[in-house]
Every structure is written in structure tokens, then in C-alpha cells.
Amino acid sequence: MAKWQWCLVDDNNVLLTGWQKVGDFWYYLKSNGAMATGWLQDSSRWYFLNENGQMLTGWYQDESTKWYYLYETTDSTKAQYKGAMAANCTLTIDNKSYSFNSDGSMEDGSLVSDAGIDFIKSWEGFYPEPYVDCVGVLTLGYGMTGDEIKGLSSVTEPQASEMLKNLINTQYANIIKSDLDDKGVTLTQNEFDSFASFSYNCGTSALLGSTLYRNVVGGVRDPDTITANFQAWSNGGGQRIEGLYRRRTKEAAMFLYADYTGNV
């Protein structure tokens, strides 16, 4: 079935192609005159055109939540062209430094993956207002109890999510990675993420001093042994706590099989 596509002609009714500026916006017209939308590669540079065909500039977040930066001005001395995607570089934008991968996505410096953060969130649960937990500790957001929540009377879910991500990476993941580096041990992403979840719940000291950690550093990957080592940290008051047992079992599955299924 035929359908209409936007095109542009000049004063002589000649079909225009390539980059064309109409009003305040740039558009790209294909060789058949049809207006381009979405990601567009022109020469060695990438651009993004919205659903109306307008070339975007500045920050852009795609459906996978990755962030990209499209130059807002042209500076040919720096090989920067308006609308072109920044890639494989570090830029200072609004007095803050950002690094971009070769595919243009922004590096966020996180050691723990987004899937790992989502896994932790599923077990912690979200609380927008402070409450006192079962052991008398003031808690807010996704299980946060430290200086990061002092003075806060409430928090939105996006704020709590960002706070958790920052907390996990700066106060837990860095400690784990530093110790692994000292020992010359490299873990896969899912293995590292499982340790981050364990540490957020039990503490980094508990992890680094555990049989689980010693076994992993020593190269043990036997599923039964690793699972039992995780599950050993499921007790409270001398008895097994079912919720902790389930979480430890899921963390073991993440470590062994990259299964990020959370508290469902």
C-alpha cells in the first residue's frame, strides 16, 4: 500500500536532497527526496533526527536509557560539527567532564551494571519517606541508612535510584575492586555484580572475610560450593531467615549463570 513521505522542492519545483535548513531546523533529505528520521550517518559522523525530521543538538537519551551528546555548535578546528555525535572523547559541558565511548554512549564510570542495580532495588524495595527498620535503623529510599539520607524528609524514586547507584559504586564496588586488583583477580560483570549485592546487604567486610570470597579468589567455581557459600549468609538470631536465603540463592545464580532475576 502506498504512503506519503515528506519531501522538499525549491522555487523551480526541483526536488532537494541532502542537508536543508527550514526555519530554525536542519533536515536531511535522502536521494529520493524522502525526509530522514532517527540515526543518520553522513560521512564519518552520526546525527539524530527526531520523528519530525529535525536535527537534534545537545543531550539525547535513547530507549535503552543511554545518553549521547550532539554538538550544539560547529568548531572545525576541533572537528566538532553542529548536530554530530560526540564519540571516543572527553568533553567539558557546563563545567563538568564527560567521557563518551566509541559508539557515542556516555561513560558513567559505574562498576556495577544497571541490571545489577535493578536486582538490588528489587530486594530493598522503595520507601519515599524515612522509616525505622526492624533493628531500629532510620532508612530511606532503597535501603539507604547513611549520611546520604541525613536531613531528607522524602525522596522521589528517580532520586533514590540515582542515590543508590552512586552509593553502590562509591562505597561498596570500589572497595571490592580494589581488593580484587591487589590480588590480581578479575571477575566477570555478573560475578562482580553479585558481590556488590551481597555487600550492600551484609557489608564489604563480611564479603572480604568470607569463605565465599576466599574460594572465588582461589578459583573455585563449582556451583554447589558457590551456592552453599552464598546461602551460609542467610541466618539471623541463629535461625535461617527465608528472605535472606532467597536473596543469597538468587545472588549465587547471578554469579554462576548471569541470571539477574530479582525478588519476583
Secondary structure, DSSP 4 states (H G I P E B T S, - for coil): --------B-TT-PBP-EEEEETTEEEEE-TTSPBP-EEEEETTEEEEE-TTSPBP-EEEE-TT--EEEE-SS-BGGGTB-TTPBP-SEEEEETTEEEEE-TTSPEE---SS-HHHHHHHHHHH--EEEEEE-TTS-EEEETTB-SGGGTT-S---HHHHHHHHHHHHIIIIIHHHHHHHHHTT----HHHHHHHHHHHHHH-HHHHHTSHHHHHHHTT---HHHHHHHHHTT-EETTEE-HHHHHHHHHHHHHHHH-------
